Amino acid sequence: MNRRHFLKRWLRTLATVGTTAVTGVAPLFRTAKAGDGTLDLRTLTAVADTIVPRDEAPGAVDAGIVPMLVSSIEGDPRGRKHYTSGLAELNVYTLETYEKRFADLDLDTRARVLSDLTTGAWWRRTATRRMIALARIHILVLFYSSPAAYQMLGYTAPRFGYLKDSETASNSGTWDG
């Protein structure tokens, strides 16, 4: 993927997220039956919660990245295919192994399942492996670019726009380290 394609995709995602914030996120939240081409939001939320869980700091779900992730998936037919088939296979695996859907498992078991599916006996399930790889990248990028992560890390984003003379003196761009 080249830089232009990457930027085009993420700008499209940001535009979709902005539109979603105005029109509401209700149309994005659909629960799917496996194989019908719609996203299983409950399982996707559990995957996000497993990759960046909540502790004393907010997790991925608390940061509100699931609607942004759904928006980016909705705009990418190829990615959508990977997510829908991967989430369906994920639930098949957990139903066979634990007799529960992925979202109904506890956090430690969900983390073990994601690890097993990328390295363990089910490694041949390529749809699940691709979905987990994509989800890790997407969830981490969306989480660490969210205001919740900025606050957790103590990061202050750079200011854009016109600065007054008094502000430029204290923010000269030099580092005193």
VMD Tcl script that builds the backbone (N, CA, C; Angstrom):
set m [mol new atoms 531]
animate dup $m
set s [atomselect $m all]
$s set {name element resname resid chain x y z} {
  {N N MET 1 A 0.855 -1.165 0.000}
  {CA C MET 1 A 0.000 0.000 0.000}
  {C C MET 1 A 0.905 1.233 0.000}
  {N N ASN 2 A 0.689 2.106 -0.936}
  {CA C ASN 2 A 1.511 3.303 -0.975}
  {C C ASN 2 A 0.909 4.402 -0.098}
  {N N ARG 3 A 1.660 5.453 0.114}
  {CA C ARG 3 A 1.240 6.531 1.006}
  {C C ARG 3 A -0.033 7.210 0.518}
  {N N ARG 4 A -0.155 7.423 -0.779}
  {CA C ARG 4 A -1.333 8.092 -1.329}
  {C C ARG 4 A -2.593 7.270 -1.068}
  {N N HIS 5 A -2.508 5.952 -1.288}
  {CA C HIS 5 A -3.655 5.072 -1.042}
  {C C HIS 5 A -4.018 5.076 0.445}
  {N N PHE 6 A -2.996 5.023 1.317}
  {CA C PHE 6 A -3.222 5.045 2.755}
  {C C PHE 6 A -3.925 6.335 3.182}
  {N N LEU 7 A -3.406 7.474 2.726}
  {CA C LEU 7 A -4.008 8.754 3.102}
  {C C LEU 7 A -5.428 8.890 2.565}
  {N N LYS 8 A -5.656 8.437 1.337}
  {CA C LYS 8 A -6.992 8.509 0.756}
  {C C LYS 8 A -7.977 7.693 1.591}
  {N N ARG 9 A -7.565 6.490 1.998}
  {CA C ARG 9 A -8.438 5.631 2.791}
  {C C ARG 9 A -8.754 6.261 4.148}
  {N N TRP 10 A -7.722 6.795 4.825}
  {CA C TRP 10 A -7.950 7.359 6.152}
  {C C TRP 10 A -8.701 8.682 6.091}
  {N N LEU 11 A -8.501 9.469 5.058}
  {CA C LEU 11 A -9.298 10.687 4.920}
  {C C LEU 11 A -10.763 10.356 4.674}
  {N N ARG 12 A -11.004 9.292 3.879}
  {CA C ARG 12 A -12.373 8.847 3.660}
  {C C ARG 12 A -12.992 8.383 4.984}
  {N N THR 13 A -12.202 7.701 5.806}
  {CA C THR 13 A -12.683 7.244 7.103}
  {C C THR 13 A -13.014 8.420 7.999}
  {N N LEU 14 A -12.139 9.419 8.030}
  {CA C LEU 14 A -12.399 10.589 8.866}
  {C C LEU 14 A -13.644 11.329 8.406}
  {N N ALA 15 A -13.845 11.426 7.096}
  {CA C ALA 15 A -15.051 12.081 6.589}
  {C C ALA 15 A -16.291 11.288 6.981}
  {N N THR 16 A -16.196 9.972 6.908}
  {CA C THR 16 A -17.332 9.135 7.293}
  {C C THR 16 A -17.619 9.265 8.770}
  {N N VAL 17 A -16.572 9.303 9.603}
  {CA C VAL 17 A -16.761 9.441 11.040}
  {C C VAL 17 A -17.422 10.779 11.355}
  {N N GLY 18 A -16.981 11.847 10.685}
  {CA C GLY 18 A -17.604 13.153 10.907}
  {C C GLY 18 A -19.064 13.153 10.523}
  {N N THR 19 A -19.401 12.514 9.415}
  {CA C THR 19 A -20.793 12.411 8.996}
  {C C THR 19 A -21.583 11.571 9.969}
  {N N THR 20 A -20.967 10.502 10.461}
  {CA C THR 20 A -21.640 9.623 11.415}
  {C C THR 20 A -21.937 10.363 12.709}
  {N N ALA 21 A -21.009 11.222 13.143}
  {CA C ALA 21 A -21.227 11.966 14.375}
  {C C ALA 21 A -22.436 12.888 14.248}
  {N N VAL 22 A -22.676 13.403 13.056}
  {CA C VAL 22 A -23.807 14.294 12.844}
  {C C VAL 22 A -25.106 13.511 12.699}
  {N N THR 23 A -25.084 12.429 11.937}
  {CA C THR 23 A -26.309 11.689 11.651}
  {C C THR 23 A -26.629 10.620 12.683}
  {N N GLY 24 A -25.685 10.299 13.553}
  {CA C GLY 24 A -25.908 9.271 14.563}
  {C C GLY 24 A -25.291 7.955 14.140}
  {N N VAL 25 A -24.968 7.139 15.127}
  {CA C VAL 25 A -24.297 5.886 14.835}
  {C C VAL 25 A -25.250 4.706 14.791}
  {N N ALA 26 A -26.519 4.913 15.033}
  {CA C ALA 26 A -27.462 3.795 15.063}
  {C C ALA 26 A -27.451 2.945 13.803}
  {N N PRO 27 A -27.380 3.512 12.583}
  {CA C PRO 27 A -27.360 2.645 11.405}
  {C C PRO 27 A -26.124 1.749 11.324}
  {N N LEU 28 A -25.042 2.114 12.024}
  {CA C LEU 28 A -23.834 1.314 11.962}
  {C C LEU 28 A -23.916 0.077 12.839}
  {N N PHE 29 A -24.787 0.100 13.834}
  {CA C PHE 29 A -24.842 -0.984 14.790}
  {C C PHE 29 A -25.852 -2.021 14.357}
  {N N ARG 30 A -25.349 -3.028 13.678}
  {CA C ARG 30 A -26.180 -4.133 13.238}
  {C C ARG 30 A -25.594 -5.415 13.789}
  {N N THR 31 A -26.427 -6.291 14.227}
  {CA C THR 31 A -25.962 -7.606 14.630}
  {C C THR 31 A -26.172 -8.521 13.454}
  {N N ALA 32 A -25.163 -9.297 13.172}
  {CA C ALA 32 A -25.207 -10.098 11.958}
  {C C ALA 32 A -25.419 -11.565 12.248}
  {N N LYS 33 A -25.988 -12.238 11.282}
  {CA C LYS 33 A -25.988 -13.685 11.259}
  {C C LYS 33 A -24.756 -14.062 10.457}
  {N N ALA 34 A -24.090 -15.103 10.877}
  {CA C ALA 34 A -22.850 -15.487 10.206}
  {C C ALA 34 A -23.095 -15.738 8.731}
  {N N GLY 35 A -22.268 -15.120 7.909}
  {CA C GLY 35 A -22.314 -15.384 6.492}
  {C C GLY 35 A -23.266 -14.521 5.688}
  {N N ASP 36 A -24.027 -13.619 6.311}
  {CA C ASP 36 A -24.951 -12.813 5.509}
  {C C ASP 36 A -24.341 -11.498 5.047}
  {N N GLY 37 A -23.062 -11.279 5.325}
  {CA C GLY 37 A -22.370 -10.108 4.809}
  {C C GLY 37 A -22.432 -8.887 5.697}
  {N N THR 38 A -23.124 -8.938 6.821}
  {CA C THR 38 A -23.134 -7.802 7.735}
  {C C THR 38 A -22.215 -8.099 8.912}
  {N N LEU 39 A -21.759 -7.055 9.549}
  {CA C LEU 39 A -20.811 -7.188 10.644}
  {C C LEU 39 A -21.499 -7.644 11.922}
  {N N ASP 40 A -20.836 -8.490 12.652}
  {CA C ASP 40 A -21.301 -8.909 13.969}
  {C C ASP 40 A -20.699 -7.929 14.975}
  {N N LEU 41 A -21.459 -6.909 15.301}
  {CA C LEU 41 A -20.943 -5.827 16.127}
  {C C LEU 41 A -20.580 -6.294 17.530}
  {N N ARG 42 A -21.345 -7.201 18.082}
  {CA C ARG 42 A -21.077 -7.688 19.434}
  {C C ARG 42 A -19.705 -8.373 19.489}
  {N N THR 43 A -19.414 -9.204 18.505}
  {CA C THR 43 A -18.121 -9.884 18.464}
  {C C THR 43 A -17.001 -8.897 18.157}
  {N N LEU 44 A -17.239 -7.961 17.257}
  {CA C LEU 44 A -16.236 -6.949 16.934}
  {C C LEU 44 A -15.902 -6.106 18.164}
  {N N THR 45 A -16.899 -5.754 18.942}
  {CA C THR 45 A -16.682 -4.996 20.175}
  {C C THR 45 A -15.854 -5.813 21.163}
  {N N ALA 46 A -16.140 -7.110 21.265}
  {CA C ALA 46 A -15.374 -7.975 22.163}
  {C C ALA 46 A -13.925 -8.109 21.698}
  {N N VAL 47 A -13.696 -8.152 20.394}
  {CA C VAL 47 A -12.327 -8.208 19.861}
  {C C VAL 47 A -11.601 -6.915 20.226}
  {N N ALA 48 A -12.241 -5.768 20.049}
  {CA C ALA 48 A -11.619 -4.484 20.395}
  {C C ALA 48 A -11.311 -4.417 21.882}
  {N N ASP 49 A -12.241 -4.903 22.701}
  {CA C ASP 49 A -12.049 -4.894 24.149}
  {C C ASP 49 A -10.934 -5.844 24.560}
  {N N THR 50 A -10.703 -6.894 23.800}
  {CA C THR 50 A -9.637 -7.844 24.108}
  {C C THR 50 A -8.278 -7.291 23.696}
  {N N ILE 51 A -8.213 -6.600 22.585}
  {CA C ILE 51 A -6.938 -6.066 22.100}
  {C C ILE 51 A -6.472 -4.890 22.958}
  {N N VAL 52 A -7.373 -3.987 23.313}
  {CA C VAL 52 A -7.037 -2.877 24.217}
  {C C VAL 52 A -8.072 -2.876 25.343}
  {N N PRO 53 A -7.821 -3.699 26.374}
  {CA C PRO 53 A -8.807 -3.808 27.453}
  {C C PRO 53 A -8.759 -2.616 28.398}
  {N N ARG 54 A -9.822 -2.472 29.132}
  {CA C ARG 54 A -9.928 -1.414 30.133}
  {C C ARG 54 A -9.194 -1.886 31.389}
  {N N ASP 55 A -8.419 -0.991 31.992}
  {CA C ASP 55 A -7.845 -1.225 33.312}
  {C C ASP 55 A -8.060 0.066 34.085}
  {N N GLU 56 A -7.036 0.625 34.715}
  {CA C GLU 56 A -7.247 1.916 35.360}
  {C C GLU 56 A -7.392 3.034 34.331}
  {N N ALA 57 A -6.997 2.766 33.122}
  {CA C ALA 57 A -7.170 3.708 32.007}
  {C C ALA 57 A -8.276 3.173 31.081}
  {N N PRO 58 A -8.855 4.034 30.255}
  {CA C PRO 58 A -9.900 3.566 29.343}
  {C C PRO 58 A -9.350 2.610 28.290}
  {N N GLY 59 A -10.208 1.701 27.858}
  {CA C GLY 59 A -9.845 0.769 26.804}
  {C C GLY 59 A -10.372 1.240 25.467}
  {N N ALA 60 A -10.289 0.377 24.487}
  {CA C ALA 60 A -10.719 0.719 23.128}
  {C C ALA 60 A -12.214 1.021 23.072}
  {N N VAL 61 A -13.009 0.243 23.778}
  {CA C VAL 61 A -14.458 0.458 23.759}
  {C C VAL 61 A -14.799 1.777 24.443}
  {N N ASP 62 A -14.121 2.059 25.562}
  {CA C ASP 62 A -14.354 3.318 26.280}
  {C C ASP 62 A -13.956 4.531 25.445}
  {N N ALA 63 A -12.935 4.375 24.619}
  {CA C ALA 63 A -12.467 5.479 23.787}
  {C C ALA 63 A -13.383 5.723 22.593}
  {N N GLY 64 A -14.351 4.846 22.372}
  {CA C GLY 64 A -15.315 5.037 21.296}
  {C C GLY 64 A -14.779 4.701 19.914}
  {N N ILE 65 A -13.837 3.765 19.830}
  {CA C ILE 65 A -13.254 3.475 18.526}
  {C C ILE 65 A -14.083 2.487 17.712}
  {N N VAL 66 A -15.012 1.775 18.343}
  {CA C VAL 66 A -15.788 0.782 17.594}
  {C C VAL 66 A -16.608 1.429 16.473}
  {N N PRO 67 A -17.329 2.536 16.720}
  {CA C PRO 67 A -18.031 3.169 15.598}
  {C C PRO 67 A -17.089 3.645 14.491}
  {N N MET 68 A -15.899 4.130 14.856}
  {CA C MET 68 A -14.936 4.546 13.839}
  {C C MET 68 A -14.437 3.343 13.047}
  {N N LEU 69 A -14.211 2.242 13.733}
  {CA C LEU 69 A -13.771 1.020 13.060}
  {C C LEU 69 A -14.849 0.512 12.115}
  {N N VAL 70 A -16.094 0.531 12.562}
  {CA C VAL 70 A -17.202 0.099 11.706}
  {C C VAL 70 A -17.303 0.993 10.476}
  {N N SER 71 A -17.119 2.289 10.652}
  {CA C SER 71 A -17.163 3.214 9.513}
  {C C SER 71 A -16.081 2.910 8.501}
  {N N SER 72 A -14.879 2.625 8.986}
  {CA C SER 72 A -13.797 2.325 8.051}
  {C C SER 72 A -14.022 0.989 7.362}
  {N N ILE 73 A -14.604 0.025 8.067}
  {CA C ILE 73 A -14.899 -1.276 7.456}
  {C C ILE 73 A -15.993 -1.122 6.407}
  {N N GLU 74 A -17.005 -0.342 6.715}
  {CA C GLU 74 A -18.116 -0.135 5.780}
  {C C GLU 74 A -17.642 0.487 4.471}
  {N N GLY 75 A -16.584 1.291 4.517}
  {CA C GLY 75 A -16.094 1.959 3.316}
  {C C GLY 75 A -15.088 1.155 2.515}
  {N N ASP 76 A -14.753 -0.039 2.991}
  {CA C ASP 76 A -13.733 -0.852 2.333}
  {C C ASP 76 A -14.295 -2.253 2.075}
  {N N PRO 77 A -14.790 -2.542 0.863}
  {CA C PRO 77 A -15.413 -3.841 0.597}
  {C C PRO 77 A -14.491 -5.033 0.862}
  {N N ARG 78 A -13.233 -4.885 0.538}
  {CA C ARG 78 A -12.297 -5.999 0.774}
  {C C ARG 78 A -12.078 -6.236 2.268}
  {N N GLY 79 A -11.885 -5.150 3.014}
  {CA C GLY 79 A -11.732 -5.260 4.462}
  {C C GLY 79 A -12.990 -5.791 5.119}
  {N N ARG 80 A -14.133 -5.360 4.600}
  {CA C ARG 80 A -15.419 -5.829 5.133}
  {C C ARG 80 A -15.546 -7.339 4.971}
  {N N LYS 81 A -15.106 -7.842 3.826}
  {CA C LYS 81 A -15.149 -9.282 3.584}
  {C C LYS 81 A -14.273 -10.019 4.597}
  {N N HIS 82 A -13.068 -9.498 4.848}
  {CA C HIS 82 A -12.171 -10.119 5.820}
  {C C HIS 82 A -12.787 -10.117 7.218}
  {N N TYR 83 A -13.383 -8.998 7.601}
  {CA C TYR 83 A -13.970 -8.903 8.935}
  {C C TYR 83 A -15.199 -9.814 9.076}
  {N N THR 84 A -16.103 -9.791 8.121}
  {CA C THR 84 A -17.325 -10.602 8.270}
  {C C THR 84 A -17.002 -12.087 8.308}
  {N N SER 85 A -16.149 -12.564 7.410}
  {CA C SER 85 A -15.815 -13.991 7.417}
  {C C SER 85 A -14.959 -14.350 8.628}
  {N N GLY 86 A -14.047 -13.477 9.019}
  {CA C GLY 86 A -13.204 -13.739 10.182}
  {C C GLY 86 A -13.983 -13.770 11.478}
  {N N LEU 87 A -14.924 -12.840 11.646}
  {CA C LEU 87 A -15.745 -12.833 12.861}
  {C C LEU 87 A -16.640 -14.064 12.918}
  {N N ALA 88 A -17.166 -14.486 11.770}
  {CA C ALA 88 A -17.999 -15.695 11.729}
  {C C ALA 88 A -17.172 -16.929 12.111}
  {N N GLU 89 A -15.969 -17.058 11.544}
  {CA C GLU 89 A -15.098 -18.184 11.884}
  {C C GLU 89 A -14.679 -18.150 13.345}
  {N N LEU 90 A -14.460 -16.966 13.882}
  {CA C LEU 90 A -14.093 -16.818 15.282}
  {C C LEU 90 A -15.178 -17.389 16.182}
  {N N ASN 91 A -16.418 -17.074 15.871}
  {CA C ASN 91 A -17.522 -17.612 16.669}
  {C C ASN 91 A -17.691 -19.112 16.486}
  {N N VAL 92 A -17.435 -19.617 15.295}
  {CA C VAL 92 A -17.492 -21.067 15.073}
  {C C VAL 92 A -16.456 -21.759 15.954}
  {N N TYR 93 A -15.258 -21.214 15.980}
  {CA C TYR 93 A -14.192 -21.802 16.796}
  {C C TYR 93 A -14.561 -21.809 18.277}
  {N N THR 94 A -15.038 -20.673 18.793}
  {CA C THR 94 A -15.349 -20.621 20.222}
  {C C THR 94 A -16.564 -21.469 20.567}
  {N N LEU 95 A -17.522 -21.586 19.647}
  {CA C LEU 95 A -18.657 -22.473 19.898}
  {C C LEU 95 A -18.214 -23.932 19.943}
  {N N GLU 96 A -17.298 -24.314 19.056}
  {CA C GLU 96 A -16.794 -25.687 19.056}
  {C C GLU 96 A -15.924 -25.972 20.272}
  {N N THR 97 A -15.117 -25.007 20.670}
  {CA C THR 97 A -14.145 -25.222 21.733}
  {C C THR 97 A -14.718 -24.966 23.130}
  {N N TYR 98 A -15.452 -23.874 23.288}
  {CA C TYR 98 A -15.920 -23.455 24.613}
  {C C TYR 98 A -17.448 -23.497 24.762}
  {N N GLU 99 A -18.143 -23.802 23.683}
  {CA C GLU 99 A -19.606 -23.832 23.650}
  {C C GLU 99 A -20.225 -22.479 24.005}
  {N N LYS 100 A -19.506 -21.423 23.672}
  {CA C LYS 100 A -19.975 -20.046 23.855}
  {C C LYS 100 A -19.497 -19.222 22.678}
  {N N ARG 101 A -20.225 -18.152 22.394}
  {CA C ARG 101 A -19.766 -17.203 21.386}
  {C C ARG 101 A -18.597 -16.411 21.964}
  {N N PHE 102 A -17.781 -15.842 21.099}
  {CA C PHE 102 A -16.578 -15.128 21.525}
  {C C PHE 102 A -16.903 -14.023 22.525}
  {N N ALA 103 A -17.947 -13.266 22.288}
  {CA C ALA 103 A -18.297 -12.144 23.157}
  {C C ALA 103 A -18.738 -12.599 24.545}
  {N N ASP 104 A -19.146 -13.852 24.688}
  {CA C ASP 104 A -19.599 -14.366 25.982}
  {C C ASP 104 A -18.474 -14.924 26.837}
  {N N LEU 105 A -17.261 -14.979 26.315}
  {CA C LEU 105 A -16.113 -15.491 27.061}
  {C C LEU 105 A -15.528 -14.388 27.935}
  {N N ASP 106 A -14.809 -14.789 29.001}
  {CA C ASP 106 A -14.147 -13.793 29.837}
  {C C ASP 106 A -12.898 -13.270 29.111}
  {N N LEU 107 A -12.345 -12.180 29.604}
  {CA C LEU 107 A -11.251 -11.480 28.928}
  {C C LEU 107 A -10.020 -12.368 28.738}
  {N N ASP 108 A -9.631 -13.111 29.756}
  {CA C ASP 108 A -8.441 -13.960 29.643}
  {C C ASP 108 A -8.630 -15.047 28.589}
  {N N THR 109 A -9.810 -15.637 28.543}
  {CA C THR 109 A -10.085 -16.678 27.551}
  {C C THR 109 A -10.114 -16.078 26.149}
  {N N ARG 110 A -10.702 -14.891 26.005}
  {CA C ARG 110 A -10.724 -14.241 24.688}
  {C C ARG 110 A -9.306 -13.950 24.209}
  {N N ALA 111 A -8.436 -13.480 25.115}
  {CA C ALA 111 A -7.044 -13.199 24.735}
  {C C ALA 111 A -6.339 -14.493 24.313}
  {N N ARG 112 A -6.592 -15.575 25.032}
  {CA C ARG 112 A -5.990 -16.863 24.678}
  {C C ARG 112 A -6.493 -17.340 23.324}
  {N N VAL 113 A -7.785 -17.143 23.053}
  {CA C VAL 113 A -8.370 -17.545 21.769}
  {C C VAL 113 A -7.723 -16.779 20.622}
  {N N LEU 114 A -7.574 -15.465 20.758}
  {CA C LEU 114 A -6.943 -14.676 19.690}
  {C C LEU 114 A -5.505 -15.117 19.466}
  {N N SER 115 A -4.802 -15.426 20.540}
  {CA C SER 115 A -3.432 -15.912 20.410}
  {C C SER 115 A -3.400 -17.282 19.738}
  {N N ASP 116 A -4.283 -18.180 20.156}
  {CA C ASP 116 A -4.329 -19.527 19.564}
  {C C ASP 116 A -4.658 -19.487 18.076}
  {N N LEU 117 A -5.550 -18.597 17.703}
  {CA C LEU 117 A -5.969 -18.548 16.303}
  {C C LEU 117 A -4.905 -17.978 15.377}
  {N N THR 118 A -3.964 -17.250 15.916}
  {CA C THR 118 A -2.895 -16.732 15.067}
  {C C THR 118 A -1.673 -17.623 15.085}
  {N N THR 119 A -1.532 -18.475 16.107}
  {CA C THR 119 A -0.336 -19.314 16.202}
  {C C THR 119 A -0.649 -20.786 16.440}
  {N N GLY 120 A -1.838 -21.114 16.903}
  {CA C GLY 120 A -2.134 -22.463 17.367}
  {C C GLY 120 A -2.703 -23.376 16.311}
  {N N ALA 121 A -3.523 -24.301 16.774}
  {CA C ALA 121 A -4.043 -25.377 15.927}
  {C C ALA 121 A -4.940 -24.871 14.804}
  {N N TRP 122 A -5.590 -23.750 15.014}
  {CA C TRP 122 A -6.499 -23.243 13.997}
  {C C TRP 122 A -5.812 -22.270 13.055}
  {N N TRP 123 A -4.502 -22.299 12.960}
  {CA C TRP 123 A -3.782 -21.325 12.146}
  {C C TRP 123 A -4.173 -21.398 10.688}
  {N N ARG 124 A -4.762 -22.513 10.253}
  {CA C ARG 124 A -5.163 -22.641 8.851}
  {C C ARG 124 A -6.424 -21.832 8.533}
  {N N ARG 125 A -7.113 -21.371 9.537}
  {CA C ARG 125 A -8.296 -20.541 9.320}
  {C C ARG 125 A -7.824 -19.158 8.884}
  {N N THR 126 A -7.557 -19.028 7.613}
  {CA C THR 126 A -6.935 -17.793 7.124}
  {C C THR 126 A -7.832 -16.580 7.278}
  {N N ALA 127 A -9.137 -16.743 7.163}
  {CA C ALA 127 A -10.029 -15.585 7.314}
  {C C ALA 127 A -9.926 -15.018 8.725}
  {N N THR 128 A -9.878 -15.882 9.715}
  {CA C THR 128 A -9.763 -15.421 11.094}
  {C C THR 128 A -8.398 -14.794 11.336}
  {N N ARG 129 A -7.357 -15.427 10.823}
  {CA C ARG 129 A -6.013 -14.891 11.021}
  {C C ARG 129 A -5.874 -13.511 10.381}
  {N N ARG 130 A -6.400 -13.342 9.175}
  {CA C ARG 130 A -6.366 -12.023 8.516}
  {C C ARG 130 A -7.169 -10.996 9.294}
  {N N MET 131 A -8.360 -11.405 9.751}
  {CA C MET 131 A -9.209 -10.480 10.492}
  {C C MET 131 A -8.516 -10.041 11.778}
  {N N ILE 132 A -7.895 -10.964 12.490}
  {CA C ILE 132 A -7.212 -10.613 13.737}
  {C C ILE 132 A -6.041 -9.671 13.448}
  {N N ALA 133 A -5.292 -9.937 12.403}
  {CA C ALA 133 A -4.168 -9.062 12.037}
  {C C ALA 133 A -4.662 -7.660 11.681}
  {N N LEU 134 A -5.724 -7.587 10.873}
  {CA C LEU 134 A -6.294 -6.281 10.520}
  {C C LEU 134 A -6.846 -5.578 11.749}
  {N N ALA 135 A -7.564 -6.320 12.584}
  {CA C ALA 135 A -8.180 -5.726 13.773}
  {C C ALA 135 A -7.118 -5.167 14.710}
  {N N ARG 136 A -6.027 -5.878 14.899}
  {CA C ARG 136 A -4.956 -5.367 15.767}
  {C C ARG 136 A -4.437 -4.033 15.257}
  {N N ILE 137 A -4.161 -3.972 13.977}
  {CA C ILE 137 A -3.636 -2.728 13.404}
  {C C ILE 137 A -4.673 -1.614 13.515}
  {N N HIS 138 A -5.884 -1.879 13.039}
  {CA C HIS 138 A -6.922 -0.837 13.035}
  {C C HIS 138 A -7.262 -0.365 14.446}
  {N N ILE 139 A -7.429 -1.279 15.364}
  {CA C ILE 139 A -7.824 -0.907 16.722}
  {C C ILE 139 A -6.719 -0.119 17.408}
  {N N LEU 140 A -5.475 -0.544 17.258}
  {CA C LEU 140 A -4.377 0.192 17.893}
  {C C LEU 140 A -4.201 1.580 17.294}
  {N N VAL 141 A -4.298 1.693 15.980}
  {CA C VAL 141 A -4.174 3.017 15.346}
  {C C VAL 141 A -5.308 3.930 15.797}
  {N N LEU 142 A -6.530 3.422 15.768}
  {CA C LEU 142 A -7.665 4.247 16.177}
  {C C LEU 142 A -7.607 4.596 17.656}
  {N N PHE 143 A -7.206 3.651 18.489}
  {CA C PHE 143 A -7.147 3.930 19.925}
  {C C PHE 143 A -6.081 4.970 20.243}
  {N N TYR 144 A -4.861 4.779 19.733}
  {CA C TYR 144 A -3.781 5.699 20.077}
  {C C TYR 144 A -3.868 7.035 19.349}
  {N N SER 145 A -4.849 7.196 18.479}
  {CA C SER 145 A -5.091 8.514 17.894}
  {C C SER 145 A -6.341 9.150 18.502}
  {N N SER 146 A -6.864 8.556 19.554}
  {CA C SER 146 A -8.071 9.088 20.204}
  {C C SER 146 A -7.703 10.007 21.365}
  {N N PRO 147 A -8.590 10.925 21.709}
  {CA C PRO 147 A -8.343 11.802 22.861}
  {C C PRO 147 A -8.175 11.034 24.174}
  {N N ALA 148 A -8.826 9.876 24.313}
  {CA C ALA 148 A -8.676 9.077 25.536}
  {C C ALA 148 A -7.229 8.609 25.704}
  {N N ALA 149 A -6.607 8.195 24.617}
  {CA C ALA 149 A -5.207 7.764 24.681}
  {C C ALA 149 A -4.296 8.953 24.933}
  {N N TYR 150 A -4.595 10.099 24.322}
  {CA C TYR 150 A -3.797 11.299 24.571}
  {C C TYR 150 A -3.800 11.627 26.058}
  {N N GLN 151 A -4.981 11.571 26.668}
  {CA C GLN 151 A -5.113 11.879 28.085}
  {C C GLN 151 A -4.377 10.836 28.930}
  {N N MET 152 A -4.508 9.574 28.573}
  {CA C MET 152 A -3.852 8.502 29.305}
  {C C MET 152 A -2.333 8.652 29.259}
  {N N LEU 153 A -1.806 9.035 28.093}
  {CA C LEU 153 A -0.368 9.182 27.920}
  {C C LEU 153 A 0.166 10.535 28.371}
  {N N GLY 154 A -0.738 11.474 28.661}
  {CA C GLY 154 A -0.325 12.807 29.034}
  {C C GLY 154 A 0.214 13.602 27.852}
  {N N TYR 155 A -0.278 13.295 26.672}
  {CA C TYR 155 A 0.188 13.936 25.447}
  {C C TYR 155 A -0.712 15.111 25.111}
  {N N THR 156 A -0.110 16.223 24.802}
  {CA C THR 156 A -0.852 17.385 24.341}
  {C C THR 156 A -0.569 17.542 22.856}
  {N N ALA 157 A -1.600 17.460 22.067}
  {CA C ALA 157 A -1.444 17.564 20.618}
  {C C ALA 157 A -0.966 18.958 20.249}
  {N N PRO 158 A -0.184 19.080 19.181}
  {CA C PRO 158 A 0.271 20.403 18.762}
  {C C PRO 158 A -0.900 21.262 18.328}
  {N N ARG 159 A -0.771 22.551 18.594}
  {CA C ARG 159 A -1.823 23.482 18.207}
  {C C ARG 159 A -1.620 23.909 16.778}
  {N N PHE 160 A -2.711 24.072 16.090}
  {CA C PHE 160 A -2.659 24.540 14.710}
  {C C PHE 160 A -3.325 25.898 14.642}
  {N N GLY 161 A -2.873 26.699 13.720}
  {CA C GLY 161 A -3.490 27.995 13.547}
  {C C GLY 161 A -2.548 29.117 13.952}
  {N N TYR 162 A -3.125 30.287 14.078}
  {CA C TYR 162 A -2.367 31.499 14.370}
  {C C TYR 162 A -2.029 31.545 15.850}
  {N N LEU 163 A -0.764 31.794 16.179}
  {CA C LEU 163 A -0.333 31.943 17.563}
  {C C LEU 163 A 0.025 33.391 17.819}
  {N N LYS 164 A -0.327 33.898 18.985}
  {CA C LYS 164 A 0.037 35.249 19.374}
  {C C LYS 164 A 1.521 35.280 19.717}
  {N N ASP 165 A 2.115 36.476 19.717}
  {CA C ASP 165 A 3.544 36.611 19.993}
  {C C ASP 165 A 3.920 36.036 21.351}
  {N N SER 166 A 3.068 36.210 22.351}
  {CA C SER 166 A 3.386 35.689 23.681}
  {C C SER 166 A 3.407 34.158 23.686}
  {N N GLU 167 A 2.625 33.532 22.843}
  {CA C GLU 167 A 2.593 32.071 22.782}
  {C C GLU 167 A 3.789 31.527 22.018}
  {N N THR 168 A 4.268 32.254 21.022}
  {CA C THR 168 A 5.405 31.763 20.242}
  {C C THR 168 A 6.701 31.839 21.035}
  {N N ALA 169 A 6.784 32.764 21.988}
  {CA C ALA 169 A 7.994 32.872 22.798}
  {C C ALA 169 A 8.139 31.638 23.688}
  {N N SER 170 A 7.056 31.131 24.234}
  {CA C SER 170 A 7.146 29.968 25.098}
  {C C SER 170 A 7.190 28.665 24.312}
  {N N ASN 171 A 6.822 28.729 23.050}
  {CA C ASN 171 A 6.811 27.531 22.199}
  {C C ASN 171 A 7.707 27.787 21.001}
  {N N SER 172 A 8.991 27.973 21.261}
  {CA C SER 172 A 9.907 28.383 20.199}
  {C C SER 172 A 10.297 27.241 19.282}
  {N N GLY 173 A 9.954 26.036 19.650}
  {CA C GLY 173 A 10.294 24.896 18.807}
  {C C GLY 173 A 11.649 24.307 19.131}
  {N N THR 174 A 12.354 24.867 20.120}
  {CA C THR 174 A 13.645 24.288 20.524}
  {C C THR 174 A 13.445 23.350 21.690}
  {N N TRP 175 A 14.365 22.426 21.789}
  {CA C TRP 175 A 14.262 21.453 22.864}
  {C C TRP 175 A 15.388 21.668 23.836}
  {N N ASP 176 A 15.060 21.740 25.095}
  {CA C ASP 176 A 16.058 22.000 26.136}
  {C C ASP 176 A 16.404 20.704 26.845}
  {N N GLY 177 A 16.758 19.650 26.100}
  {CA C GLY 177 A 16.985 18.351 26.737}
  {C C GLY 177 A 18.341 17.911 26.745}
}
mol reanalyze $m
mol bondsrecalc $m
mol representation Tube
mol addrep $m
